[in-house]
Amino acid sequence: MLPMKIQDKVAVVTGASMGIGLAIAKALGAAGAKVVLAARSADKLKTLEQEIPNSFAVPTDMRKPGDIADLVQQAKAKFGRIDILINNAGQGMRSAVEEININDYRDVLELNVISVLEAMQAVIPVMRAQGGGLILNISSMVSKNYFPLLAAYSSTKYALNSLSLTARQELADDHIVVSVFHPKMTATDFGKNSRGEKYNSAAGRPGMSVDTPEAVAEQVLKQIESEAPEANM
């Protein structure tokens, strides 16, 4: 099977209204892909639909299984196929283990793991029927380390890594590639939107380099083309 080429491919991007997801959507559009934009903010998506060529906005709450099914259905109805799924929607959580709010943790698990699994399950039959495709799940470098206050968030990404790389083996005969990408600290509002203790992810710790969303998107596109199982910033 030849490496993935982005030109003219149909790509679904979740969490596309801001941060890394927005940068990936713009980069895919600039590379000639037809981009399906998924996020909760309908107003933001409609604006982006005018900015990104060959894009299509589908307001989607990834915590609602019906929305996920509708996203896949609308994408296929609009473009006839789905070549790439970027599962980017997610939420952070910052708390000491003994203080983790269980209800908040359930919500983060629902978005970071369960919704990704549901999106994969919804798109796999489409990709199998068309002869293949690529699913890239946005994980995190915290899933390769043990950082105080990040156990809740990193545990969701550990789970995501296992789901993704196991699915990669299971789906290889169907020519469906499943990969994970691991950003590190990126200049977005991710920290401000996290559960638990808020933090400024645009600043980082003293001496720590902080990537731009555009730099992350550039590496994501390289991984799509290479079909590597994992890639890091």
N, C-alpha and C positions, 0 to 999 in steps of 0.2 A: 504494500500500500504506500502510495506516494505521500510525502509530508503535506500537512495542511497548508493550503494557500488561502489567504483571507479575502482576496478580491472576489466580489460577487457572492460570497458566502452569506447565509442568514444567521445572525448571531443574536441571541437573547441575553440581555444583561440585567440582572436584578440589583436593586439598590442603585439605580442609574441616575438618581436625581442630584447626587452630591458626592464629594470625595473621590475615592478610588473608582467607584462605579461610574461616575460621570466622566472621569478621565479615560477610562477604558472604552466607554461608549463613543466618545469623541475620536479616540485613536482608531477604533474599528471603522467608524464612518470615514475618516480620512484615508484609511487603507482600502476603501472601496467595498466594505461590507454593507449589507442591509441590516440595520440594527433595530431590534425590538427593545424598547425602553420600558422597564418595569420598576415601579416604586409606588409608594402610597400617595405621593403628592401629584394629583392630576394637573394642577396649574403649572407646576414646574415642568412636568413631562410635556405638556402641550407647547410650552415655550421652546423646550429642547427639540421637539419634533420639527420646529421651523428652522432650527440652527444646524442640525445634523442631517446631511443629505441622505435620502433613502431610509429614513427612520420612521418608526411606528410606535406610538405611545399606548401602553396598556396599563392603566392604573391597577396596582396589585398590592394587596396586603399578604405578604408571604407567610403570615401566621394563620391564614385562612385557606384550607385545602381547596375549597371551591374556586378561590381566586387563582391558585396555581394551575388548576385544570383549565380554567378559562384562558389564562395567559398562553399556555401551550396551544390550545385550540385556536385562539385568535392569531397567533404567530403563524401557524401552519395554514390557516385559511387565507391570510394576507399574502404570504410569500410561497406557499406550496411545500415548504420543507423547513427543517431546523438543522443547521450544520454545526452550530456552536452554542453551548449554554454556559454562561459565566454566572456561577452562583456566588454573588458578592454581598448580598444583603446580610447584615449581621449587626450585633450590638455587643459592646464591651461590658465588663463588670469588674469592679475594683473593691475588694473587701478582704479582710482577714478571714481565714477559714472558719473560725469559731463564730464569726459575726455575719456570715453569708445569710441573706434573707432568702428563705427557701422559695417563696413565691416569685421573687425576682429571678432566682436561678432557673426555675421552671420556665419562665418567659424567655430567658436568654437561650436555654436549651432548645426551646421550641423554634426560635428563629435561626440559631446558628447550626443546628443539627437536623431536627425533624423536618423543617421546611426544605432544607437542601435535599434530604432523602426523598421527600415527596416530589420535588421538582425533577430529580433524577428519574424516579419511577414513572413520571408523566411523560418525559421526553425519550426515554430509552426505546419504547415501541416505535416511535416516529423515526428515530435514527436507524433502528434495525430494519424497518421496512424500506428505507431509502438506500440502504447499503453501508451506513456508517455515519460517524459524526464525532464530535469532541465535547467533553464536559470538563470544564476547569473550575474547581472549587477554591475560593480564596480562603486560605487558612491563616497562619501567623507564625512568625518566628518564636513567639512565646510557647508554641507547642513543641519546641526543641529544647526548652530550658525550664527552670523552676524559679519563678520570680515571686517574692513575697507580694501579697495582695491580689495576685492575678490567677489564683488557683481555679476559681469558678470559670473565668473566661477561657483560660488555657485548656481546661479539661474538655470544654466543648470542641476546641480545635484538635485536641488529641483524638477525640471520637471521630471528627470529620476526616482526619488523615486516614484512619483505619477504614472507614466506609469507602473513601475514595480509592485508595490503593488496592483494596480487596476487589472493588467493582472493576478496576482496571484489568485485573486478571480474569475475572468472570466474563467480561464483555469483549475480550480480545478477539475471539473468533467471529464476533459480529462486526468487527472493524470499528468499534466504538472505543475511543481513547478517553480515559479518565485521568486527570492530573490535578495536582494541588500546587498552589503558589503561596509562598510565605513572605508577606511584607514584614518590614520592621516598623519602627516609629515613622509615621507619615504625617505630614502637615495637613490635617483635616480636623473636623469637629467631633471626631470619634470619641475622644476622651470626655468632652462636654456632654455627649449624648449617652454616656455609659450609665449603667445601673450602679448604685452604691456611691463611693467616693468619686467626685469629679476630678478631672485633671486636664491639663493643657497639652494635647498631643502634638500641637504645632511647635511647642518649645522644647520638649524632651528634657533630659537631665543634662547638667553641665558637662560639656565635652562629648555629648552624644550627637551623632549626625542624624538629621531628620530629612527624610526623602520627600520630594514633592509627589502629588498624585500622578502627575504626568510622567515622572521617572518610573513609577511603579507600572503605569500602563504600558510604557515602552517595553519593559521586561516581560509583561504578560503577553504581549503580542509576539515577542520572540519565542516564548514557551509554546504558544499556540502553533506556531510554524514548525517548531522542533518536535512537538509532541512528547517532550520529556515528562517523566512521571512526577518530578518535583523540581521546583526552582525557588531560589531565595533572592532577596535583595542584597 
